Amino acid sequence: MKAVGVIVEYNPLHNGHVYHLQEARRLSGADAVVAVMSGPFLQRGEPAIVGKRARTEMALHAGADLVLELPVAYAVQPAEWFAFGAVSLLHRTGIVDSLCFGSESGDLDSLQRIARVLAVEPAGMREDIARRLREGASYPAAYAGAAAALAPGGVDAHDAAALLEQPNNSLGLHYLIALQRLGSAIQPFTAARTGAAYHEATPGPGAIASATAVRRLLMADGPNAAAPYVPAATLAILHREWQEGRAPIHWERFAQPLLHLAATRRASELERIAEVTEGLEHRLSRALAQLPEPSVEALLNAMKTKRYTRTKLQRMLAHLLLNHTKAECSPEQLAAGPGYLRVLGFNTQGQSLLKQMKKTASLPVVLKPSTFTHNQLELDIQAQVAYGLACQHRDTRKMFSDYYESPVRL
């Protein structure tokens, strides 16, 4: 059985994601789809609007066969480590033949040529990134500029810069770099993004809207507002999560514990937290003292600059909330790769994949965390507990669901 991998967040799953799943099967010729999905907290640092079990159900209804969790140590990271962690999981399953990611350009050839150059980081690239940062660029812009300057023959530097300014192209590049660094035989494919752009805040005339637009509709008017842009199964799951008080989850639900942590830690303690860099611990303390209101949104607005993007600051706050230290999230720790394959859910075909994976995987396959111990898994469990605290109707068993609940079966 041929399997294609996809790397997803599904915050929430919408019609564009269904298209991607269909294209992944078509382009790769695969019989099954293995999805690596972020848990409660996402790559841009924000909490998922609904929990990981609900999003696993959405994925299985939409066409995924087996869903694995990306450890939070990788899920809340810049693109380089997010991609490396997710691709590592697919590689270590031993059952995934191909990877299909979305991109704005659909230009796999150019991305692969750039990835081959960057996989073995060229001399001077870090210095070039540092120079661009000193000049006031954000890290994503600095990385894109430095990468474009190293564009190989056949790829114009200006064209490369334009290519890498697009978020899906940039993330796709990091997937390709990870495949190179792992020496993986997984074959990459890309599906050109269709319909709404990644950050498009309002829906267009068609049935595909960005996840950003869908979340805005959900936050303003509830599940029915998103009905034209999500599959029927997703809509039913959203209604259930709203009715049972488990959604919507957003940053303001964490305002009290987060602001307490930020205000009561000394600068030396804050400095130990992942992504608290370049004196941000002092900027955080100053911003807290000047907030017009005690909210996460106000804090983000007070701290945001051209250099310190909202995404960077959200990741910093997520690490603060979850007490992730620089030592736990160091490049040396992350370069070792994930330590297990956590199964979130599967269907009948996924069960066959799971049976095969237990024979081929080069990492332990975990169906219940209570049966396995690993530092990264402890962080996952803690993240789920913290996420559960933000639910309207708090349930201790749900907060500690990683210990009690088996994978979702469809």
Secondary structure by P-SEA (a helix, b strand, c coil): cbbbbbbbccccccaaaaaaaaaaaaaacccbbbbbcccccccccccccccaaaaaaaaaaacccbbbbcccccccccaaaaaaaaaaaaaacccccbbbbbbccccaaaaaaaaaaacccccaaaaaaaaaaaacccaaaaaaaaaaaaccccccaaaaaaaaccaaaaaaaaaaaaaaaacccbbbbbbcccccccccccccccccccaaaaaaaaaccccccccccccaaaaaaaaaaaaacccccccccaaaaaaaaaaaccaaaaaaccccccaaaaaaaaaaaccccccaaaaaaacccccccaaaaaaaaaaaaaccccccccaaaaaacccbbbbccccaaaaaaaaaaaacccccccccccccccaaaaaaaaaaaaaaaacccccccccccccccccccc
